[in-house]
Amino acid sequence: MAEPVAVLTKRFEQPDAHTLDGYLRTGGYAALRQALDADPADLRQMVKDSGLRGRGGAGFPAGVKWGFVPQDTGKPIYLVVNADEGEPGTFKDRELMERDPHQLLEGMLISGRALNCRRSFIFIRGEYLWPGIRLEQAIGEAYRDGYLGRDVLGSGFDFDVTLHYAAGAYICGEETALLDALEGRRGQPRLRPPFPAVAGLYAAPTVVNNVETIANVPHIVEHGVAWYRSMGTERSPGPKLFSVSGEVKRPGNYEWPLGTPAREIIEVSCGGMLDGRELKFWAPGGSSTPLLTANHIDIPMDFDAIAAEGSLLGTAAMMMYSDRTSVVDAVLNWTRFYEHESCGKCTPCREGTFWLAQILERIMHGHGRIEDLQTMDDACDQIFGRSFCALGDGATSPIKSSLKYFRDEYEYLIEHGRLPDHIDPHAGVVTDNSGRHRPGQLVRA
Ligand SMILES: Cc1cc2nc3c(=O)[nH]c(=O)nc-3n(C[C@H](O)[C@H](O)[C@H](O)COP(=O)(O)O)c2cc1C
């Protein structure tokens, strides 16, 4: 049995952890002092050796990405922290920023030092007012006491942070759309290459990393690579926040080593399913990751093991649903989201998400035709891999996977024009970005 860990969350229960005093009292900024004495190239090597993989969804190794940044272009190097957190079901970055904002700032300072970067940005979801306030306070304290700004702690290193509130679009979490939005334009994805590491913000080398990725950095520097790799698996090392929502007793963020079986997280941290309900389907990493079933509950939650089962670890936002919930209804709900959030730049995603939502709506309201299932399958194949960015791919995940595992429920709906009796249209429980239950969200006529 794995044990929960308290690395990123170690100060979560400390009431004043969000203040500079509270952070310093519990060893905060010790890693920064180490980093200011270290050679930037050694810091980059350390992060590479740690095997830290991006926590924003794709799991790309952070140290490898940092290695793509050319150090000799004469242009400034930028660090952009992606705090847009728009993936349905995901609410981990919010808690990291709310409860321990200095941990993120320390991670940014060390990453900045490693990358020879002096200017950084936090691109925060516009609705995240409270985490934003906490960050503003922390940034103010850090400037006041010499942790940010010119000559950080007398080291000769200059480092600035700008907090930028996003205007509220899922697409702006996609890193190149994010950069366009940060530059003041409409957020739409850019053609790649060039990748941001080479030509990103203002066409200068830019590292875009997720909040949780950067929050790992102080711990790697302070405790070393071997310690970091003692958690998790060979190819997915370190601790991970799992945002669990849906029909479980205690939804919330829980920190476990990567590679912990989903069952342990659900049983130990969440107290199991709500009212003893039976697990029917779940998304392992947000709504863009293909659905899994009760048969997959013992899979280790790491990037490779989940991929081997045909899904993705994504943001590790585990959305759990019972046999009382209609998978078709849940899929319709997510598909409407993708239809609404598709930026319209490319045809497969813009048109495809619209038509998929229309068909699902028809099926859900009892007017489906059996040919609709093949049409949806074909439409997904025309979107996947043909869209300009991964939003389109993600939109196909719930549909393709539900057709694979729950085709019988679609067929029942089409044949009978209504849901099977054991499905309670009021059972559907989704969580908003606070992780709190919002019962009845999936209810429809
Ligand atoms: C539609 C879309 C939305 C995304 N939203 C986010 C987001 O809100 N936060 C995030 O960190 N990454 C998001 N990503 C992933 C980013 O493009 C990028 O991979 C990530 O910020 C890199 O950081 P990491 O390597 O530390 O994970 C999104 C990707 C897509 C395609």
The ligand as a Tripos MOL2 file, in Angstrom:
@<TRIPOS>MOLECULE
LIG
   31    33     1     0     0
SMALL
NO_CHARGES

@<TRIPOS>ATOM
      1 C1         -7.2910   23.4800  -24.7230 C.3       1 LIG1
      2 C2         -6.1460   23.3720  -23.7730 C.ar      1 LIG1
      3 C3         -6.2490   23.9240  -22.4990 C.ar      1 LIG1
      4 C4         -5.1740   23.8520  -21.6110 C.ar      1 LIG1
      5 N1         -5.3220   24.3980  -20.3760 N.ar      1 LIG1
      6 C5         -4.2770   24.3590  -19.5210 C.ar      1 LIG1
      7 C6         -4.3780   24.9620  -18.2340 C.ar      1 LIG1
      8 O1         -5.4140   25.5380  -17.8720 O.2       1 LIG1
      9 N2         -3.3030   24.8930  -17.4070 N.ar      1 LIG1
     10 C7         -2.1200   24.2800  -17.7930 C.ar      1 LIG1
     11 O2         -1.1750   24.2680  -17.0250 O.2       1 LIG1
     12 N3         -2.0080   23.6980  -18.9910 N.ar      1 LIG1
     13 C8         -3.0400   23.7350  -19.8680 C.ar      1 LIG1
     14 N4         -2.8950   23.1780  -21.1090 N.ar      1 LIG1
     15 C9         -1.5990   22.5860  -21.4630 C.3       1 LIG1
     16 C10        -0.6290   23.6760  -21.9470 C.3       1 LIG1
     17 O3         -0.7880   23.8400  -23.3470 O.3       1 LIG1
     18 C11         0.8380   23.3100  -21.6880 C.3       1 LIG1
     19 O4          1.0800   22.0160  -22.1320 O.3       1 LIG1
     20 C12         1.2240   23.3910  -20.2120 C.3       1 LIG1
     21 O5          0.9160   24.6460  -19.6650 O.3       1 LIG1
     22 C13         2.7240   23.1630  -20.0740 C.3       1 LIG1
     23 O6          3.0730   23.1260  -18.7150 O.3       1 LIG1
     24 P1          3.6510   21.8010  -18.0510 P.3       1 LIG1
     25 O7          4.6970   21.2550  -19.0100 O.co2     1 LIG1
     26 O8          4.2520   22.2760  -16.7680 O.co2     1 LIG1
     27 O9          2.5320   20.8580  -17.8830 O.co2     1 LIG1
     28 C14        -3.9670   23.2130  -22.0130 C.ar      1 LIG1
     29 C15        -3.8790   22.6370  -23.2800 C.ar      1 LIG1
     30 C16        -4.9510   22.7030  -24.1460 C.ar      1 LIG1
     31 C17        -4.8200   22.0860  -25.5070 C.3       1 LIG1
@<TRIPOS>BOND
     1     1     2 1
     2     2     3 ar
     3     2    30 ar
     4     3     4 ar
     5     4     5 ar
     6     4    28 ar
     7     5     6 ar
     8     6     7 ar
     9     6    13 1
    10     7     8 2
    11     7     9 ar
    12     9    10 ar
    13    10    11 2
    14    10    12 ar
    15    12    13 ar
    16    13    14 ar
    17    14    15 1
    18    14    28 ar
    19    15    16 1
    20    16    17 1
    21    16    18 1
    22    18    19 1
    23    18    20 1
    24    20    21 1
    25    20    22 1
    26    22    23 1
    27    23    24 1
    28    24    25 2
    29    24    26 1
    30    24    27 1
    31    28    29 ar
    32    29    30 ar
    33    30    31 1
@<TRIPOS>SUBSTRUCTURE
     1 LIG1         1 GROUP 0 **** ****
